Amino acid sequence: MKKFFLFFVFCSLGMALFSQGSKNTDISKTVINSFQKAEYSKIVLLFDETMKTALPEAKLKSVWDDLNSKCGEYQKFSEIAEGKIQIYDVTYVLCHFEKVNLKMKVVFNDKNQIAGLFFIPENQK
């Protein structure tokens, strides 16, 4: 019985850790899908206050339009990796454009709000 209890505790802890990562992954998927559908206001709602000021909806649209102009039309995303930079959780979403692949780097604060959003070369962290 004791072994079963320990097994249950370890499974529960593992699921709790996994679900935290899944939330950030889900948010990142929402961001890239919202970009694709030109639903920029949905992305801004996920930002922290600093990001809302720095990258309002009109500027976010401009960034996406500029990326599509320079990199070719957005095609799809294929993989999502998670990491940590100092105190921040980070997801990297591999985005495929017609001419080049880029990673969308999404930085989360401790409230699971987006505190940073970057498009970086595929091989950069």
C-alpha positions as a Markdown table, in Angstrom:
| # | Residue | x | y | z |
|---|---|---|---|---|
| 1 | Met | 0.0 | 0.0 | 0.0 |
| 2 | Lys | 2.9 | 2.4 | 0.9 |
| 3 | Lys | 4.5 | 1.8 | -2.6 |
| 4 | Phe | 1.2 | 2.5 | -4.3 |
| 5 | Phe | 0.8 | 5.7 | -2.3 |
| 6 | Leu | 4.3 | 6.9 | -3.3 |
| 7 | Phe | 3.7 | 6.0 | -6.9 |
| 8 | Phe | 0.5 | 8.0 | -6.8 |
| 9 | Val | 2.3 | 11.0 | -5.3 |
| 10 | Phe | 5.0 | 10.9 | -7.9 |
| 11 | Cys | 2.5 | 10.6 | -10.7 |
| 12 | Ser | 0.5 | 13.6 | -9.3 |
| 13 | Leu | 3.6 | 15.7 | -9.1 |
| 14 | Gly | 4.6 | 14.8 | -12.6 |
| 15 | Met | 1.2 | 15.7 | -13.9 |
| 16 | Ala | 1.3 | 19.0 | -12.0 |
| 17 | Leu | 4.6 | 19.9 | -13.6 |
| 18 | Phe | 3.5 | 18.8 | -17.0 |
| 19 | Ser | 0.3 | 20.8 | -16.8 |
| 20 | Gln | 2.2 | 24.0 | -16.0 |
| 21 | Gly | 4.3 | 23.5 | -19.1 |
| 22 | Ser | 1.2 | 22.6 | -21.1 |
| 23 | Lys | -0.4 | 25.9 | -20.2 |
| 24 | Asn | 2.5 | 27.9 | -21.7 |
| 25 | Thr | 2.4 | 25.6 | -24.7 |
| 26 | Asp | -1.3 | 26.2 | -25.1 |
| 27 | Ile | -0.9 | 30.0 | -24.8 |
| 28 | Ser | 1.9 | 29.9 | -27.4 |
| 29 | Lys | -0.3 | 27.9 | -29.8 |
| 30 | Thr | -3.1 | 30.5 | -29.2 |
| 31 | Val | -0.6 | 33.3 | -30.1 |
| 32 | Ile | 0.6 | 31.8 | -33.4 |
| 33 | Asn | -3.0 | 30.7 | -34.4 |
| 34 | Ser | -4.2 | 34.3 | -33.6 |
| 35 | Phe | -1.4 | 35.7 | -35.8 |
| 36 | Gln | -2.5 | 33.5 | -38.6 |
| 37 | Lys | -6.1 | 34.6 | -38.3 |
| 38 | Ala | -5.2 | 38.3 | -37.9 |
| 39 | Glu | -6.8 | 38.3 | -34.4 |
| 40 | Tyr | -4.2 | 40.6 | -32.8 |
| 41 | Ser | -6.5 | 41.7 | -30.0 |
| 42 | Lys | -6.6 | 38.1 | -28.6 |
| 43 | Ile | -2.8 | 38.2 | -28.4 |
| 44 | Val | -2.7 | 41.6 | -26.6 |
| 45 | Leu | -5.1 | 40.2 | -24.0 |
| 46 | Leu | -2.4 | 37.7 | -23.1 |
| 47 | Phe | 0.3 | 40.4 | -22.5 |
| 48 | Asp | 1.4 | 41.8 | -19.2 |
| 49 | Glu | 1.0 | 45.6 | -18.7 |
| 50 | Thr | 4.5 | 46.4 | -20.0 |
| 51 | Met | 3.9 | 44.5 | -23.2 |
| 52 | Lys | 0.5 | 46.0 | -23.8 |
| 53 | Thr | 2.1 | 49.4 | -23.8 |
| 54 | Ala | 5.2 | 48.4 | -25.8 |
| 55 | Leu | 3.3 | 46.3 | -28.4 |
| 56 | Pro | -0.3 | 47.4 | -28.8 |
| 57 | Glu | -2.6 | 45.8 | -31.4 |
| 58 | Ala | -1.6 | 48.1 | -34.3 |
| 59 | Lys | 2.1 | 47.6 | -33.8 |
| 60 | Leu | 1.7 | 43.9 | -33.4 |
| 61 | Lys | -0.1 | 43.8 | -36.8 |
| 62 | Ser | 2.7 | 45.8 | -38.3 |
| 63 | Val | 5.3 | 43.3 | -37.0 |
| 64 | Trp | 3.4 | 40.3 | -38.4 |
| 65 | Asp | 2.8 | 42.0 | -41.8 |
| 66 | Asp | 6.5 | 42.9 | -41.9 |
| 67 | Leu | 7.6 | 39.3 | -41.1 |
| 68 | Asn | 5.3 | 38.0 | -43.9 |
| 69 | Ser | 6.6 | 40.6 | -46.3 |
| 70 | Lys | 10.3 | 39.7 | -45.6 |
| 71 | Cys | 10.1 | 36.0 | -44.9 |
| 72 | Gly | 7.2 | 35.0 | -47.2 |
| 73 | Glu | 3.8 | 34.0 | -46.1 |
| 74 | Tyr | 3.4 | 32.1 | -42.9 |
| 75 | Gln | 2.9 | 28.4 | -43.6 |
| 76 | Lys | 2.6 | 26.5 | -40.3 |
| 77 | Phe | 4.3 | 25.7 | -36.9 |
| 78 | Ser | 5.9 | 22.3 | -36.3 |
| 79 | Glu | 7.4 | 22.0 | -32.9 |
| 80 | Ile | 7.3 | 23.7 | -29.5 |
| 81 | Ala | 10.1 | 23.5 | -26.9 |
| 82 | Glu | 10.0 | 24.8 | -23.4 |
| 83 | Gly | 12.8 | 26.3 | -21.3 |
| 84 | Lys | 13.7 | 28.7 | -18.6 |
| 85 | Ile | 15.7 | 32.0 | -18.7 |
| 86 | Gln | 16.4 | 33.2 | -15.2 |
| 87 | Ile | 13.0 | 33.5 | -13.5 |
| 88 | Tyr | 11.0 | 33.3 | -16.7 |
| 89 | Asp | 9.4 | 30.3 | -18.4 |
| 90 | Val | 10.0 | 30.4 | -22.2 |
| 91 | Thr | 8.5 | 28.6 | -25.2 |
| 92 | Tyr | 10.1 | 28.4 | -28.6 |
| 93 | Val | 7.7 | 27.7 | -31.5 |
| 94 | Leu | 9.3 | 26.8 | -34.8 |
| 95 | Cys | 7.4 | 28.8 | -37.4 |
| 96 | His | 7.7 | 28.0 | -41.1 |
| 97 | Phe | 7.4 | 30.8 | -43.6 |
| 98 | Glu | 7.8 | 30.5 | -47.4 |
| 99 | Lys | 11.5 | 31.7 | -47.4 |
| 100 | Val | 12.8 | 30.9 | -43.9 |
| 101 | Asn | 12.0 | 29.3 | -40.6 |
| 102 | Leu | 12.0 | 31.4 | -37.5 |
| 103 | Lys | 11.4 | 30.6 | -33.8 |
| 104 | Met | 8.8 | 32.6 | -32.0 |
| 105 | Lys | 10.1 | 33.0 | -28.5 |
| 106 | Val | 7.4 | 33.6 | -25.9 |
| 107 | Val | 8.5 | 34.7 | -22.4 |
| 108 | Phe | 6.1 | 34.3 | -19.5 |
| 109 | Asn | 6.0 | 36.0 | -16.1 |
| 110 | Asp | 5.0 | 34.2 | -12.9 |
| 111 | Lys | 1.3 | 34.9 | -13.7 |
| 112 | Asn | 1.5 | 33.2 | -17.1 |
| 113 | Gln | 1.2 | 36.5 | -18.9 |
| 114 | Ile | 3.4 | 37.2 | -21.9 |
| 115 | Ala | 6.3 | 39.4 | -20.8 |
| 116 | Gly | 8.3 | 39.1 | -24.1 |
| 117 | Leu | 7.6 | 38.1 | -27.7 |
| 118 | Phe | 10.4 | 37.7 | -30.2 |
| 119 | Phe | 11.0 | 36.2 | -33.6 |
| 120 | Ile | 14.5 | 34.9 | -33.8 |
| 121 | Pro | 16.6 | 32.8 | -36.2 |
| 122 | Glu | 15.8 | 29.1 | -36.1 |
| 123 | Asn | 19.1 | 28.1 | -34.6 |
| 124 | Gln | 19.2 | 30.8 | -31.9 |
| 125 | Lys | 18.1 | 30.4 | -28.2 |
